Amino acid sequence: MIPVSNAYTFLTMMGKVVFGWLLLWEARVAKEALQKICLQKGVDTEDKAALKTLSSENSDAAFYTGKIASSRYFIKHILPEVGAAMKAIKSEDLSMLDIPEEAFTT
């Protein structure tokens, strides 16, 4: 296989993997910080309504809740694209080599 044939797909895939890892790291930090705020305010972290109310009253709680939610969204909706990219790379499709050089001239 020609290494550069899937460079775009590989780099895009790795960007999503690294971004997902960073979001997970941020979500862990945010969860710990949100738990501290909830403990101080006497809010149950499992009570979504109470968390929503707390977030409307406390900007830090809103920030941490947003970090956790955005991480969850990325993991559920963007990260699955990595599997498709891996499949495309493993297919070792070299059809781009079938394009004649003359196709690129006017």
N, C-alpha and C positions, 0 to 999 in steps of 0.2 A: 504494500500500500504506500502511496505517496503521502508523506506526513502532512503536507500543507493542504491536502484535499479536504480535510475536515477541520481545518484550523478555526474557522468561524464558529462552527457548531461546538467544538471542544471549548473554546474560550468563553462562549456564551454559557455553556453548561457549568463550567468551573466558576464563573461569576455568580451564578445562582446558588451553587453549593456554598461558596464562601459567604455570600450575603445571608443565606439561611443560617449558617453557623453563627455569624455575628448577631443575627436577630435572636437566635436561641440564647446566646450569652446575655444579650440585653434583657430578654424576657425573664431570665432567672434573677438577674439583679433587680428588675422592676417588681417581680413577685415578692421578693424579700422585703423591698422597701414598702410596697403596698401592704404587706402583712403587718409591718411595724405601725404604719399609719392606722390601719384597722384596729389593731390592738389598743393603741392610744385612744381611739375614738369609740371603742366598744362595739365595733361593727364586725359581724360575721363575714368572713371572706367568701363564703359559699352563698350568701344571700345577694342575688343579683340586683334586686330592687334597692337594698341598702347600699350596695356599692355604687349604683347609679346616683343615688341621692348624695352620697359622700363625694363622688366625683364632681357633682354640680356645685358643691360647697368648698371643695379643697382642690386647688390647682395641681398640687403634687399628686394627689390620688388620681386626678383626671389624666395627667401625663403618664403615670405608670400603668393605668388601665389601658390607655391607648397603645403603649408599647407592647403590652401582652396581646391585645387584640390584633395589632398589625402583624405580629409574629405568627399568631394562629392563622390569619388569612394567608400569609405567604406560604406557610407549611402546607396548607390544604389546597391552595389554588395555583401556586407558582412552582413549588419544589417538585411536584409530580412530573413536570416537563423534563426534568433531568433524565428520567427513565427513557423517554422518547429520544432524547439526544444521544444517550448511550447506545440505543438500538440502531440509530442512524449511523453512528460512527462504526459500530461493529459490522455493519452491512458491507463495509469496504467498497462502496459504490464508486467506481472510477469513470462514470459516464461523461464527466467533464472532459476527459481525454479524447472522447469521440468527436468533439467539436473541432472542425478543421480551422487552421490558422486563418484561412481566407474569410471566415465568418466574422472576424474582428476588424476587417478593413472595409472601407466604404467604396 
